[in-house]
Amino acid sequence: MTTTIRHASWLKAPETQALIAALETARPGGSRFVGGCVRNTLMGRPVDDIDIATQLTPDRVTGVAEQAGFAAHPTGIEHGTVTVVVNHKPFEVTTLRRDVSTDGRRATVAFTESWEEDAQRRDFRLNALYAGADGAIYDPTGGGLDDARAGRVIFIGDAHDRIREDYLRILRFFRFNAWYARGPLDPHGLHACADLVSGLDALSVERVWKETKKLLAAPDPRAAWEGMSAIEVRARALPEMANETRLDALCSLEADLLLPVDAMTRVAASLADQGAARALARRLKLSNEERDRLVRALGDEVKIVSYMSLREMRRAIYRIGNEAFRDRVMLAWAGAGDKAQQWRALVAHAQMWTPPKLPLSGDEVMAAGVPAGPKVGAVMREVEDWWIDADFPDDKLSVIERLKAVAQGMA
């Protein structure tokens, strides 16, 4: 019996049907859905992006799209990719291709009309599944469908050859195992990754960081991370992320207690301290926002314990912010080695309580008789300290009375 995904909601969507109909009119049977949308549908996972492989050349894809009234953008034209937008929904439409040459980072491709050649240049068998306009599944490698059903991540053909085509596939091997594997890592793939681990040095740091975040966003990446560590992939690509004990404890908490996953919290858990965070940020060229978050998560100016009172929680959140408080709670919880429910209350408070703004302005301070200059800031800080200690009273009159007392004391 033919396997089909014809009932998938994304396949039946009007935008999808309109685009595939236009492509099929230009060349019947010449366009198929491919990759993640097919794989995830078969595995019961959400579908975010819809990719289409086609025998049409990029210029013909553009012409067909524009004739149908769709926008067409040459987002990856050197590799045959045109992004077609239908009613604000983007689709990547890529001409079938084969690799002509590669240096392990970038490939030179030639267009082809062979589905088998197109499949052979992909990485894993479960990523080389195609679906026709009617939802019928095509499996050119002969193993992708079984892999998707069993939860296996296996390279297409010779694993060494696939990795030499693009060394990022080493990290992708572990990322896809983290997301889709239901058993141990394929030993042949693992062996090939170990043999070619030095190829990671040729990758851009941006690609390494992007792949790392995707891997750590998986529901439970522990087996994949252990595999990376076992063959020196982790040490070679991510030497700063050496705190495997805390990362494992954090992932265990999240899995056992069904806690929300945050990849950046996991990155922080894998780092020893703020120095390691800054070193990782410099080497992999993290954004300033990402660097600052990791550094704040690993700070220690606020003591985090499971038995914090509501007042202590609010004071800490006000000082360091909701996000940093949650990160520090999760790291402290993982480091404590227990699953006490008091920790969960701290996490909830970090999400629920919004720190108020001090109801006092510099103009009001000067109106109380404090001369413009450094004294204004000093008075505001003293009033703020009182306001924090009083647990953030929403009482403007009390704040003004306190201001008057502080101003008089500094006169």
C-alpha positions, 0 to 999 in steps of 0.5 A: 500500500502506498504511504501518503500524507494527503491529510496533512493540514499544511498540504491541504492549505489553500496557499500550498495547493495554489502553488503546487497546482501552478508548478504542476501545470507547468510540468506535471509530476515535476514538483514534490514536497521534500525534507522537514515537512514530509519527515515531520508529518510522518513522525507526528511532529509540527511542521514549520517550513514547507520546501518544494523540490522541482525539475523546473529551473529557477527562471521557470519557477520565477515565471510560473510564480509571477504568472500566478500572481505570487511574489518570487525572490531569488534567495539562494539562486546560486543553489537553485532556490527561489522563495515564493510567497503566496498570501504572505506564506513563504515556500522555498522552491529549489531545482533538483541538483547534484554536487559538482565539487565541494571543499567541505563548506560550500558546494558547487552544484549543477541542476538535474532532472533526476530525483535520485541524484537530488536525494543522494546529495542530501545528508540523512535518509529521513531527510530525503523523503519526497511527497507528491501533490497528492501526498504520496511518498517517494523514498529514493534512498530506499531507507528514509521511510523506515528510518522515519518510522523507527526514529533512526538517523542514518547518513545516505550512502557512505557516511564519510563521503557525506561528511566530507561534502559538508563538515557541518553534517557532524553537528547535524548528525547529533542535532537530528539524533537529539530531535528524532532518534528513538534509540542509540546513535547509528554506530557507522555514522558515529564512527565517521564523525570521529574519523573526520572530527578535525573537519569541524575546524573549517566551519564558520563559527556562526554555523557552529553556534546556530547548530548548537542552539538548535541541538540544545533546543531539543526536548532531551539532547542528553544522548546526543550530547554524550555522543558528542563528548565521547568522540571529542566533537564537543571538546573540539567545537565547544571547549567552553561548554564543559560542565556536562554534570550540570547540563545533564542535571538540568535536562533531567529536571526538564524531562522528569518534571515536564518543564519548559525547555530554553536552549540558552539556559542549557548553554549557561548550564554547560559553562563553568562561570562568567569567564567561560561565557565571555570566552564562548561569546567572543569565539563564536561571535554571539550577539551582545544580547546572547552574551549578556544573558549568559553572563547574567545567568552565571552571576552570583551577586544574588543568592538563590535558594529553594526556600526564598520568601516572596519578598526575597524573590521579588527583590532578586527579580527587581535587581537582576530581571525576570530572565536572569532570575529564572536562569539562575533558579534553573541552574541552582535547582540543577546544582542542588541535586533535588526536585523539591517543588519549592524550586518550581514556585520560584520559576513560576514567580519569575514568569508571573511577577513584573517588577514595578518602576520606582514612582519617583522622578528626578524633577520631583527630587529637585522639587524637594529641594535637592540641587541638580547634580550628583545629589539627585542620583544619591537621593533617588538611590536611597529612596529606592533602597527604602522602597525595595526593602518595603516590598515595592509599595504602590503608594506615591504619598509614602514615597514622597514623604520618604523623599522629603525625609532623605532630602532633609537628612542630606541638606 
